[in-house]
Amino acid sequence: MRTVGIVAATVAATAAVGGAAYWIYQRYKHKRDDAERTKAEDRPADFDDDGSDPVTPEERRARGHYIPRTEIGADVMKKFEEAFGGGYAPPKDEVIDHLTQEDVVLFGVESEPVPGYPETREEVLTAKVRTVERSVVRARVIGPVVHAEHHGSHAGHGFRVGDMVEVPRGVILLAARPKPTELEGYDSQGKSAATFQPSHKTKQTYEIHPGTPYDLVMPYITEDIEWYVDRELVKFELVGTKGLHQQIVFSEDSMRGGLTLRALDRDPKTGLVFVARWEFDIQP
């Protein structure tokens, strides 16, 4: 990891890497986005749907593709070099081959036009490495992600926080190992990807991803609350609380599929008292 260490020393934290990438690339795209917005401002969002052929949800689904490293502008690359202390260089195979699950990769994506959303967006995303393979790096997307969904006349790219992606080596812009931080508790593993009300109120089952922080809305919080999962081989961590939000993360080695998570309060007089229940479906 000596080669990776050259860039690793310039990165303060995973969140900082993602934030820096977003800031740099958004400044680069700002002028072009303004021009596109001006061009499209008089069009209705569904201007290309005349009603003759019903548009299915699948046709309108947010989708995108990777941007080859060679198509990233030279001025953007220069800003990366400045932001990461001059230690940045397009990663070579010997760098990628030695990435571990402590490392992150940055890569560019672009949305694809769909009916009703003719304009495209580009964004640089950050993902935490899971495995390194011959032609791709399997990694899980971490925040921030801004343009995953459709907005106005712009199509979303569909790459969301928590998604497992297979990033071709040729699109990786940067590989780095974030430095350890002293941050503990709430948000110490990144911003929450979603906030869930109890399922016994909403009657919903929530799709989630391992390795991704989520907030549970608690009816109340005491020091005596205990947590129970109804399936073996499922592990989770209580990250921290903020107000009535309890943040949790399911581990990568948790078995995929449905589960029930219950919060019970151990009352000294009456014993365990039901607090809330969440129904989850752990995705790949």
Summary of the structure (lengths in Angstrom):
residues: 284
radius of gyration: 21.4
end to end distance: 28.2
largest distance: 68.0
contacts: 845
relative contact order: 0.15
helix: 21%
strand: 34%
